[in-house]
Every structure is written in C-alpha cells, then in structure tokens.
Amino acid sequence: MTSVPPAGGRELDVVVYGATGFVGALTAKYLAEHAPEGTRIGLAGRNLAKLEKTRAELPASAHDWPLIEADADSPASLDAMAARTRVVATTVGPYLRYGEALLAAVANAGTDYVDLTGEVPFIRYSIDKVGEQAAATGARIVHGCGFDSIPSDVGVYLLHQAVQADDAGELTDTTLVVTSMRGGLSGGTIDSMRVISDLAREKESRRVLLNPHALSSGPNERAAGDRKAEPSDMAIVAASTVDPSLSGTLGPFLMASYNTRIVRRTNYLLGGVYGTAFRYGETMALGRNKVFSRVAATGVAAGMGAFFGAMAMKPTRRVLDRFLPAPGEGPSEESRERGHFDIRVFTKTTTGARYRSRVAAQGDPGYKATAMMFGEAALTLALDRDRLPDLHGVLTPVSAMGDALVDRLRAAGMVLEATRLG
C-alpha cells in the first residue's frame, strides 16, 4: 500500500469535493498526512479563495495540490471535475439537496465516488436514477463511508468471514452493540436530519424511510420490506437475548435506521451470502444493571422520538437550531482527539455457534475517525483497483471494496477482529 499505480488516463487519483467545509478540510488534512507519496489529490469547491486558504493550512505535501472550482448548481463544472479524477470524495450535503447532479456526473464519466450520506432516500434515488448508468460505465458509487456506515458494514463482514472460515453455517440473528462512544454529531449530519424530517411528511418518502429493505433491490425495484421481519430500529431488548455474555438492557442506536439498510444492501449485492435467516439490528449498551439500564433505554427511546418530532416542527426546530451545530461547524481539535468508539457485533449461526466482532477507533466518531475512514475508502478505490470486487453501480463499502478496505483500515490503526465465543 505504499506505491501508486499509473493514473490510467486521469490527471488525479482523488478529488475532495467540499474541501472548505469542516469535515472536508479534516479529510484533506488526513490525506496530506497519510496518502502514499505520489498520490495525486485535488481540492474542489465553489470558492477558489476559500480553497486556497484551506490548502495553505494543510501540511507542505499538499501545497501543490490543484484547486478545482465546482458547484452543485453548475452541472458542467461537476462534469469537468469528474472527468479529471479516478475518485470523487464528496462531503457536500445534505446530499438530497446538493448531491443529485454529482451522481449524474460520476456515473456518466465512469468515475468512482464516496460520500458521507446518512440519507436513505438519497441512496434510493441514486439506485433508481444512476445505478444502471454507473454499472455500464464501470463507476462505483459508494455511499456511507464514514462512521455511518463503515463500522456496521465491516463488523458484519468480519463475522461472515470468521463463520465461513470455520464452516460454522450461516449468520442468523445479528446485533450491533455500541459499547462505548465519545463524540458528537456533525453539523452536516444535523442538517441531513432536517431534510429527512421534512421528507417524512410525504407519503412516498415515509414508505422508503420505514421499509427495512428500502435499499435491498435494484434500480426501480422495491423489496417487500416486511417491518416485522427485521428488528425494530427503536428496539429495547434484554442484552442476554443478544448474547449470554451480556447483561442489562440495550437501547436504540440513533443511526440504526440508516446503518441497517446499508448492511442489508451489502447482503443483497453479495447474493445473500450472510444467509437466508440473516436478521440485523443495532443497539446501544447503557450499563449492566438491569433496572438502571432499562430506565436509561426507555429514556433514550423517548428522547430520540422527541428529538425527531421536534425536528419535524418548525417552531421547535428553530429552538433546537440555537443549540445544535450548523453545517461547517465542529468541535475543537482537543475534543476530536479525546473521542473514540468501540462497537461489538454479535451473531448466532445456523449450527448454533456464537461469534463476536469488534470495531474500534480513536478520535471523535463524526469527525476525526470519519475523516480517517473516508480518506482510506477513497484511497482504496483509487490505489487498490486490482483488489476490488468486480461490482459496479450503486454499492456499499464492503460490496465495493471488501478485503482491500479492511486492510487499509487496519493499517490506519482501526481495531477490526472477529472471535468465536462458543
């Protein structure tokens, strides 16, 4: 992973689009510090003066990176940008508001793409509108390449590999448990929630948002999506039912309604390799004491419901906006360094075996850790092309990059492991 392959007719390997935003600048900094020597990287955005300022604040290795003027309101500028690079890494969201023209540009140019969207309707739009074109041109459009949803996607993939290596059957009930996390939501994520809250008022959008298999199909197809066939995204469950090693009560995880759809799409794209009885949910550990954790889980569920309800109403949203981070804002470097996440994913197999994977990293999940995962995903697509699965179109992190991504993330310091429990 130290050499850079020929550019294959493209001037650049990676373009960071939205480089002047908070997470975009963090991603650019990560690439300046960690990309292999000779990697051809460009910075893109709608304001050249701001791009120059961003570049000047990066390490010296980035000071000759080209600057590209590109704007979501100018499809021609996006077409020109996509034609220059192997990979576009975009942080320009909310993606439902600003991302459609870029999808068309990369699909038409056969350019690979990564983003940080947490918007299920945007991915459904992507599948339906550009999925076939991207597959025809050889583009890989890979959504959810940050804290949402690389830990979820990779955590289940590691379980599958371990079970397969032991010939222990197939995955059945599989549950992600956030055991420890410190950090906050980014301003961009909050802005995406605003957009989703508005969409939830529309009947068709609600149908997509509530369908657990909203993404488990091809262009202009719809999976049946029986809500009772999968764990609830707002589940409150006894921890021991997930695995005997756990105690207390598990509460809902804020991003379950997005991450679970990504994992199910991976299983769909890989031909159902996780198993015909595979069911997947996400939760959060709230202590081992049965009484306290039950009260906490109930409080978390109620709080999440109240939060999304408040986001859906303009008067209460205006109050929340006074306290929530705005797009382009984020915590201090000290705060980002103190952050971390530690996630365990548990499964039972058709042979009765129990497995657990662990996914962990240092750094604020929504900022430092996301910049690392996002940057490594872009580098995987750009530099490890001979190791990538032979899949194109609208993909997920695991279906697009598989072992090549896992290896890069491990080399970057992420804990990625799977263990048989019994």
Backbone hydrogen bonds, N-H to C=O, Kabsch-Sander energy under -0.5 kcal/mol:
donor,donor_aa,acceptor,acceptor_aa,energy
10,R,7,A,-1.6
12,L,84,R,-2.5
13,D,40,R,-2.7
14,V,40,R,-2.2
15,V,87,V,-2.2
16,V,42,G,-2.6
17,Y,15,V,-0.9
17,Y,89,A,-2.3
18,G,16,V,-0.5
18,G,44,A,-2.4
19,A,16,V,-0.7
19,A,44,A,-1.8
21,G,18,G,-1.5
25,A,21,G,-2.6
26,L,22,F,-1.7
27,T,23,V,-2.4
28,A,24,G,-2.4
29,K,25,A,-2.4
30,Y,26,L,-2.4
31,L,27,T,-2.6
32,A,28,A,-2.4
33,E,29,K,-1.6
34,H,30,Y,-2.0
35,A,31,L,-2.4
39,T,36,P,-2.1
41,I,39,T,-0.8
42,G,14,V,-2.3
43,L,66,P,-2.4
44,A,16,V,-2.9
45,G,68,I,-2.0
48,L,46,R,-0.5
51,L,47,N,-2.1
52,E,48,L,-2.6
53,K,49,A,-1.8
54,T,50,K,-2.5
55,R,51,L,-2.8
56,A,52,E,-2.2
57,E,53,K,-1.1
57,E,54,T,-0.7
58,L,55,R,-1.5
62,A,59,P,-2.4
63,H,60,A,-1.7
65,W,62,A,-2.0
68,I,43,L,-2.7
70,A,45,G,-2.5
70,A,68,I,-0.7
74,S,71,D,-2.3
77,S,74,S,-0.8
78,L,74,S,-1.5
79,D,75,P,-2.6
80,A,76,A,-2.2
81,M,77,S,-2.0
82,A,78,L,-2.8
83,A,79,D,-1.8
84,R,80,A,-0.6
84,R,81,M,-1.3
85,T,81,M,-0.6
85,T,82,A,-0.7
86,R,12,L,-1.4
87,V,13,D,-1.3
88,V,112,D,-2.2
89,A,15,V,-3.1
89,A,87,V,-0.5
90,T,88,V,-0.7
90,T,114,V,-2.4
91,T,17,Y,-2.5
93,G,91,T,-1.1
97,R,94,P,-0.9
98,Y,94,P,-2.2
99,G,95,Y,-2.7
103,L,99,G,-1.8
104,A,100,E,-1.7
105,A,101,A,-1.9
106,V,102,L,-2.5
107,A,103,L,-2.3
108,N,104,A,-2.2
109,A,105,A,-1.8
110,G,106,V,-1.1
111,T,106,V,-2.1
112,D,86,R,-2.3
113,Y,140,R,-2.7
114,V,88,V,-2.4
115,D,142,V,-1.3
116,L,90,T,-0.5
120,V,118,G,-0.7
122,F,119,E,-0.6
123,I,119,E,-1.6
124,R,120,V,-2.4
125,Y,121,P,-2.3
126,S,122,F,-2.6
127,I,123,I,-2.7
128,D,124,R,-2.2
129,K,125,Y,-3.0
130,V,126,S,-2.1
131,G,126,S,-0.8
131,G,127,I,-0.8
134,A,130,V,-2.8
135,A,131,G,-2.0
136,A,132,E,-2.0
137,T,133,Q,-2.1
138,G,134,A,-1.1
139,A,134,A,-2.1
141,I,139,A,-0.6
141,I,393,G,-3.1
142,V,113,Y,-2.8
142,V,140,R,-0.8
143,H,141,I,-0.6
143,H,395,L,-1.3
145,C,115,D,-2.6
146,G,148,D,-1.1
149,S,147,F,-0.6
150,I,146,G,-2.2
153,D,149,S,-2.8
154,V,150,I,-3.0
155,G,151,P,-2.1
156,V,152,S,-1.8
157,Y,153,D,-1.7
158,L,154,V,-2.5
159,L,155,G,-1.3
160,H,156,V,-2.4
161,Q,157,Y,-2.3
162,A,158,L,-2.3
163,V,159,L,-2.8
164,Q,160,H,-2.6
165,A,161,Q,-2.5
166,D,162,A,-1.6
167,D,164,Q,-1.1
168,A,163,V,-2.4
171,L,274,Y,-1.7
172,T,348,K,-2.4
174,T,279,R,-2.7
175,T,346,F,-2.5
176,L,281,G,-2.6
177,V,344,R,-3.5
178,V,283,T,-2.0
179,T,177,V,-1.0
179,T,342,D,-1.6
180,S,342,D,-1.7
182,R,340,H,-2.8
187,G,329,E,-1.0
190,I,186,S,-2.1
191,D,187,G,-2.2
192,S,188,G,-2.0
193,M,189,T,-2.0
194,R,190,I,-1.7
195,V,191,D,-1.8
196,I,192,S,-2.6
197,S,193,M,-2.6
198,D,194,R,-1.7
199,L,195,V,-2.2
200,A,196,I,-2.2
201,R,198,D,-1.2
202,E,199,L,-2.6
206,R,202,E,-2.6
207,R,203,K,-1.9
208,V,204,E,-1.6
209,L,205,S,-2.8
210,L,206,R,-2.4
211,N,207,R,-0.8
211,N,208,V,-0.7
214,A,211,N,-1.7
216,S,213,H,-1.1
217,S,215,L,-1.3
221,E,218,G,-1.9
223,A,213,H,-0.6
229,A,226,D,-1.5
230,E,227,R,-0.9
235,A,232,S,-1.2
237,V,250,L,-1.8
239,A,248,G,-2.4
241,T,238,A,-1.7
242,V,238,A,-0.6
242,V,239,A,-1.4
243,D,239,A,-1.8
246,L,243,D,-2.1
250,L,237,V,-3.2
251,G,284,M,-2.5
253,F,282,E,-0.8
256,A,253,F,-2.1
258,Y,255,M,-1.4
259,N,255,M,-2.8
260,T,256,A,-2.1
261,R,258,Y,-0.6
262,I,258,Y,-1.5
263,V,259,N,-2.3
264,R,260,T,-2.3
265,R,261,R,-2.0
266,T,262,I,-2.3
267,N,263,V,-2.1
268,Y,264,R,-2.1
269,L,265,R,-3.1
270,L,266,T,-2.1
271,G,268,Y,-1.5
272,G,267,N,-3.6
273,V,267,N,-0.5
275,G,272,G,-1.5
278,F,275,G,-1.3
279,R,172,T,-1.8
281,G,174,T,-1.9
283,T,176,L,-2.8
284,M,251,G,-2.5
285,A,178,V,-2.3
286,L,249,T,-0.7
286,L,287,G,-0.5
293,S,289,N,-2.6
294,R,290,K,-1.5
295,V,291,V,-2.2
296,A,292,F,-2.7
297,A,293,S,-2.7
298,T,294,R,-2.2
299,G,295,V,-2.2
300,V,296,A,-2.6
301,A,297,A,-2.4
302,A,298,T,-2.3
303,G,299,G,-2.7
304,M,300,V,-2.7
305,G,301,A,-2.1
306,A,302,A,-2.5
307,F,303,G,-2.6
308,F,304,M,-2.5
309,G,305,G,-2.1
310,A,306,A,-2.6
311,M,307,F,-2.2
312,A,308,F,-1.2
313,M,309,G,-0.5
313,M,310,A,-0.8
314,K,312,A,-0.5
317,R,313,M,-2.6
318,R,314,K,-2.2
319,V,315,P,-1.1
320,L,316,T,-2.4
321,D,317,R,-2.7
322,R,318,R,-0.5
322,R,319,V,-1.1
323,F,320,L,-2.0
324,L,320,L,-2.1
329,E,326,A,-2.1
336,R,332,S,-2.5
337,E,333,E,-2.2
338,R,334,E,-1.5
339,G,335,S,-0.9
340,H,182,R,-1.6
341,F,361,A,-2.0
342,D,180,S,-2.9
343,I,359,V,-2.6
344,R,177,V,-2.5
345,V,357,S,-2.2
346,F,175,T,-2.7
347,T,355,Y,-2.2
348,K,173,D,-1.1
349,T,353,A,-2.3
350,T,170,E,-1.7
351,T,168,A,-0.9
352,G,349,T,-1.8
355,Y,347,T,-2.1
356,R,419,T,-2.7
357,S,345,V,-2.5
358,R,417,E,-2.8
359,V,343,I,-2.6
360,A,415,V,-1.8
361,A,341,F,-2.0
363,G,339,G,-3.2
364,D,336,R,-2.4
367,Y,364,D,-1.3
369,A,364,D,-2.1
370,T,364,D,-0.7
371,A,367,Y,-2.8
372,M,368,K,-1.9
373,M,369,A,-2.6
374,F,370,T,-3.1
375,G,371,A,-2.4
376,E,372,M,-2.6
377,A,373,M,-2.1
378,A,374,F,-2.1
379,L,375,G,-2.2
380,T,376,E,-2.3
381,L,377,A,-2.0
382,A,378,A,-2.0
383,L,379,L,-3.1
384,D,380,T,-1.8
387,R,384,D,-2.0
388,L,385,R,-0.8
391,L,389,P,-2.0
393,G,139,A,-2.9
395,L,141,I,-3.1
395,L,393,G,-0.8
400,A,396,T,-2.3
401,M,397,P,-2.2
402,G,397,P,-0.5
402,G,398,V,-1.8
404,A,401,M,-1.3
405,L,401,M,-0.9
405,L,402,G,-0.6
406,V,402,G,-1.7
407,D,403,D,-2.7
408,R,404,A,-1.7
409,L,405,L,-2.7
410,R,406,V,-2.4
411,A,407,D,-2.3
412,A,408,R,-1.5
413,G,410,R,-1.8
414,M,409,L,-2.3
415,V,360,A,-2.8
416,L,414,M,-0.7
417,E,358,R,-1.8
419,T,356,R,-3.2
421,L,354,R,-3.2
422,G,354,R,-1.4
